Amino acid sequence: MDILTQGVLGGVLAQTIATKTEKKLATFIGVFAGLLADADIFIYSATDPLLNIEFHRHFTHSIFFIPLGAAIAMAVLWPFLQRYISVKKLYLYCLAGYSMSGLLDAFTSYGTHLFWPLSNERIAWNIISIVDPIFTAILLVTLIIGLRKKDKKIAVWGLIFCGVYLSSGFIQLQRAQTVATELALSRGHLITKHIVKPTLANQVLWRSVYEYNNRFYIDAIRVGYFSDNKVYQGMSIAKFVIENEFPNLNKDSFLYSDIKRFSQFSDGFIAYDVSRPNVLADVRYSMLPVSSKPLWGIIIDINKPQLHAEYQFFRENTQAIRNTFYEMVFGEYTQ
């Protein structure tokens, strides 16, 4: 999730094992350790643009990296805190703060390499948005009250409420998947591949993308808590298949390798951007859940196969887009 939520979760986790006299210090340590996993964002290459997206939320988020991640956090903090805490307690608070960094990202639609090196699969359970203010607020309120009350039960109850919220997201996901599957069947489509994911900052509006006959069909599914479900039908777009598009492209070229890497990162949900013919897009993400306009993609230049593909963001956050999104969330949008 976002870096604020990661840090706050780390602080709350550290509070669950902190003594009353060390609550403030433990919270600080937990916040620092919770943030440390996202330090992988600084892994980049000036010559290989895809290196950053390959390693963001990668090995530092693996459950097998937790003990080492905690040790790194301890090593960084020890010179500053050795006068105030024992090395054993410092490590325990770092371990608590770091422990859920990878798991939290696995709950999101972006996912993480949770079981690396045993598996290179990006785990994404799609039950919460990458940014969810309700979830973050629960943790933040828990952190603040826990500091003031100095009672471990506050942190425990806060984590329980977070668990309930995540459970709600799981139920909403099942509802959205059911509606999306029924929609595909009504069209006479046999789904080859399917993803349903929450849109930004809510558990009501979901983006559905499924593959049928080498095309991706994009729709928005609104599953209200106390209202009828709604379907906002989107568009379809042809799937990109490298063997069809570039049958003569050298498999040893950087371009071929980068297309394969981007396809793996996007779980195969790739297509040409209809508004930018030279952009290969990740179809899973867009500002609007019915749109095929991507949030990011790579620039394809078939005339320069020995150069790495350029990775770019395409975030269009206009007032019109925001208004349409709000109307969809609140069930007021009409097609």
N, C-alpha and C positions, 0 to 999 in steps of 0.2 A: 504494500500500500504506500501512501505518501509518507514522506520522511517524518512528518510530525507524529503521525499515528504510530509508526515504528518506535520512535523514541519514547512516547508516552506509555506504550504497552510495556516496554522494557522497564520503565520506572515503576509501574504498577506491579509487575512480576517480582521485582526486587523488594517491594514493600511487603509481599506475602511472607518473606522469610527474615525480614529485618527486625532487630530489637528496637524497643522504643527509643533508646538513646542514640541509635544509629539510623533512624528512619530517614532523616533528611540526606545524610551522606549516601545511604543505600539507594535512595531514589535518584540522586545525581548519577551514581555509578550505573544503575540500571538504564537510565536514559541514554548515557554515553554508549553503553554496550549495545543497546537496541538500535542505535544509529549506525554502528560500525559496519554491519553487514552490507549496508548500501554504499560503502566506500568503493565497491567494485565499479561504480559509475565513473571513476577516474581511470579505469582501464581503457585506453584508446590508442589508436595508431594514426599518425598523420598520413600514412600511405594506404591504410586499409580501413575505410569507413565502417565496415560491418563488424569490426572487432568489438566495438563498444556494445552493440545490441546482443552480440553473442555471449558476452561475459557479464552483462548486467543481470542481476538475480541468477547467478550461476553458482559456482562452487561455494561462495561465501554464504549461500542460503541453504546449503545441503545440511540435513540433520547430522551427517557424519562430520561436518566441519565445526559443529557447535563447541566441543571442548577446546579446539584450537582457536576459534574465534574469541572465546572467553579469555583464553590465555593471552591473546594479542591485546585485547582491551585492558587486561590486568597489567601487562608490561608497559603500556602507554601511560596508565594512571599511577602506577606505583611510585615513580619519582616525586609526584606531587602529593600523594596521600599517605606515604609510609609513616608519617608522624601521627596519623589519626586512626589507622586501622591495621589489623594484622593481614599478612599476605593471604592467609587461608580465607578469611572473611571477604577480602577484596575479590578473590577468585569466585567465591560462591555468589556474590552479588552480580558480578560480571556474567557468570554462567546463567543466572536467572534472567538477566536482562537480554542476553543474546539468544536464549533458548527458543523463542517463538518467532524470530525474524523470518525464517524461511517458511514456516507453517502459515503465518499470517498472509504472506504473498501467495501461497498455494490456494487460499480461499478466494482470491481475486480472479478476474478474467484475464489478467496478464500472465500469471503463473510464475513458476520458478523451478529450477533443477533440484527438486527436493531430495532425490535419492542418488545424486551424483556421488561417487563414480560408478555405482552399480548400474545406474540407468542414466542416459542422457536425455530422457524424455522430460519436456517441460510440463509440470503438473499444474493444471488450472481447473479448480472445481467450480468456478463461475457462479458463486453464490453472493458475492459482494463486489461493488465497484472498487476500482483502484483508489478513488476518492469518495468517502462516504461520511458526511459531516455528523450523522447521528451516531455512528459507531465511534468516531473520534471523540465526540462530545461525552459519550458514556465513560470512556477511558480518562478523558481530561478531568471531568468532575470527580471521578474516583481518585485520581492522583492528588488533586487539591484537597479533598476531604480527608484522604488518608494521611496527608502531611499534617493537617490541623488536629485530627483526632488521635493520631498515632496508634491506631488500632488495626491489626492485621485483617480483621473481619471485613473492614471497608474494602480493601483490595480484593478479597475473595468474592464478596458480593458483586463488585464491579465486573469481575471476570465472568461471573455467572450470568449477569445481564448481557454481557457481550456474547456469551454462548447462546442465549435465548435469541438474540438478534440474528446471529448467524444461522440458527435453526430456522428462523422465519424466512431468511433468504433462500435456504434449501427448499422449503415448501413452495415458495414463490417460483423458484426455478422449475420444479416439477410441474407446476400449473402451466407455466409458460411453454415448456417443452411439449406438454400434451396438446395445447392449442396449436402450436407450430406444426406438430405432426399431423393433426387433423386437417390443417390448412393444406399441407402438401398432398395428402390423400384426396382431398376435394378437387385438386387440380389434376389428379391422375398421375402424380409423380411418386416414384419409388426412390426414397432418399438414399444417396450413396454415402454422403458425409454431412454432418449437421453440428452446428454450434449455436447455443442459446446463451446469451450473456447479458448481465445487467448494464443499463446505461448509466451515465454519470450521476452519482450522488443520490440514488434511489433504488428501491426494490420493487417498483411498480411497473416501470417501462423497460422492456427487454428487446434486444436485437436478435433476430433469428436469421441465420445464413445457412442454407443447405445446398448441396450439390445434387443435380440431376441432369443426366445426359450432357456432361461436360459444361454445364452452366451453373452459376450461383444465383440463387433466388433470395432476395433480401426483403425482410418484413420486420415491422415493429409489433410487438405483442404487449398490450397493457392488461395486467392482471391486478385489478383493484382489490383491496381488502374487503370492502363492503359494497362493491358494485359489480356489474357484469363485465366480462372480459371484452376487450376490443382488439381488432386487428387493423393495423394500418399497412396496406399492401404497398410494397416498395417496387424495386426494379430487379431485372435479371441482367447478368453480365457473363460473357464467355470466360471460361476458365483458361488460364495460361498453361499450356503444355509445351515445354521447351523442345521436345522432339518434333512437334508439329510446327512450331514457330521458327526454330533455327536448326533444321536437320543437319546442316553442314558445319555448325559451330564446333570448333576444336574443343574437345573435352578437357584438354590440358590448359585451356586459356583461363585467365582470371575471371572473365565475364561469365563463362560457363560455371565455374566454381562459385561465384558470388550469387548467381541465380539459384543454384542448388542450396546454398546457405540461407538465402532469404526465404526460399520455399520451406525449408526446415523450420526456421524461426516462425514463419506464418502458418505452420501446420498444413501446408498445401493450399491454403486459401489465398491464392494469388491470381491477379487478372490485370489487364491493362486498364489504366485510368482513362475513362471515356473522354475526359476533358484535357488530358495530357497524354498523347499517343506514345510518348517515349518513356512513360513512367510505369513501372511494374508495382502494383499496389497490394498492400495487405488488406484484403476485403473484410476482415473481421472488425475493423474499427472505422468509424466515421463520426462526424459531429452530429449528424442526424441518423437515427436507427433505420430509416428507410432509404438512405442514400448510399451510393457506391463510391462517392468521393472519399478518398482515403485520408487518414491522419498522417500516414507516412508511406514511403516507397523508395525504390531505387531507380536511378536513371539508366536506361538501356541505350548504349551506343554500339551498335553491331559493327561499326567501322573501326572501333578501337577495342578489340577483344582482349588485348594484352594489358589493358588498364583496369583497375578495380572500379566497380560500379559505385556511383555516388549515392549516398543515403541522404534523403531530405524529408523534412516535416512539411505538412500542408494544412495547418490549422486555420480554418476560416471561422472566426467567432464573431459574426455580424449580429446586429440586433434582430434581423429577420430570422436568422437561424435560432437564436435564443428564444424568440417568441414562439416559433413553431415547436421547439422542444418542450417548452413549458405547457403549451396547449396539449401536446401528446401526453405528458405526465399527468395532467389534471383531467384528461378525458374530454377536452373541449375541441380537439382538432377534428376537422371534417375534410374529406377528400373529394 
